[in-house]
Amino acid sequence: MADNKNLRSPQDASRIAMSEDYEVEYWTDKFGVSRDRLQAAVDAVGNGAAAVEKHLKG
């Protein structure tokens, strides 16, 4: 099933889809970071939300 882009939160909250603007907006708001910082974290640890959160807090 395709993501409903009218929803504010992602369909799969365990992964961060940097190619989807609505998901990037959700995750940058959730973690309180810029898009660039979120992208750097995804590049460093992959797109798993738990790993990105741990990386950003560590």
Kinemage of the C-alpha trace (Angstrom):
@kinemage 1
@onewidth
@group {chain A} dominant
@subgroup {mainchain}
@vectorlist {calphas} color= white
{ca met a 1} P 0.000 0.000 0.000
{ca ala a 2} L 1.356 3.416 -0.927
{ca asp a 3} L 1.943 6.107 1.669
{ca asn a 4} L -0.931 8.542 2.117
{ca lys a 5} L 0.891 11.850 1.731
{ca asn a 6} L -1.916 13.712 3.470
{ca leu a 7} L -0.886 12.146 6.775
{ca arg a 8} L 1.553 14.075 8.935
{ca ser a 9} L 3.438 11.046 10.260
{ca pro a 10} L 5.101 8.355 8.148
{ca gln a 11} L 3.443 5.009 7.407
{ca asp a 12} L 6.543 3.128 8.591
{ca ala a 13} L 7.758 5.002 11.649
{ca ser a 14} L 10.801 2.741 11.950
{ca arg a 15} L 12.409 4.162 8.795
{ca ile a 16} L 13.186 7.679 7.600
{ca ala a 17} L 12.508 8.322 3.902
{ca met a 18} L 14.639 11.334 3.019
{ca ser a 19} L 13.086 11.384 -0.464
{ca glu a 20} L 9.652 12.235 0.964
{ca asp a 21} L 9.347 15.889 1.995
{ca tyr a 22} L 6.438 15.245 4.376
{ca glu a 23} L 8.485 12.595 6.186
{ca val a 24} L 11.543 14.839 6.385
{ca glu a 25} L 9.357 17.564 7.883
{ca tyr a 26} L 7.977 15.075 10.436
{ca trp a 27} L 11.412 13.821 11.497
{ca thr a 28} L 13.086 17.245 11.621
{ca asp a 29} L 10.251 18.464 13.858
{ca lys a 30} L 10.388 15.328 16.011
{ca phe a 31} L 14.166 15.482 16.527
{ca gly a 32} L 14.448 19.292 16.492
{ca val a 33} L 17.124 19.323 13.787
{ca ser a 34} L 17.643 20.779 10.339
{ca arg a 35} L 17.229 18.767 7.142
{ca asp a 36} L 21.013 18.827 6.673
{ca arg a 37} L 21.645 17.453 10.154
{ca leu a 38} L 19.010 14.761 9.652
{ca gln a 39} L 20.589 13.822 6.312
{ca ala a 40} L 24.041 13.633 7.920
{ca ala a 41} L 22.684 11.317 10.612
{ca val a 42} L 20.991 9.081 8.025
{ca asp a 43} L 24.248 9.001 6.037
{ca ala a 44} L 26.166 8.040 9.185
{ca val a 45} L 23.921 5.310 10.627
{ca gly a 46} L 21.330 4.425 7.987
{ca asn a 47} L 17.643 5.261 7.812
{ca gly a 48} L 16.475 3.426 10.913
{ca ala a 49} L 14.651 5.947 13.097
{ca ala a 50} L 15.961 4.508 16.383
{ca ala a 51} L 19.568 4.582 15.166
{ca val a 52} L 19.205 8.137 13.869
{ca glu a 53} L 17.656 9.297 17.145
{ca lys a 54} L 20.471 7.667 19.141
{ca his a 55} L 23.076 9.252 16.842
{ca leu a 56} L 21.532 12.710 17.182
{ca lys a 57} L 21.302 12.466 20.976
{ca gly a 58} L 24.780 10.977 21.387
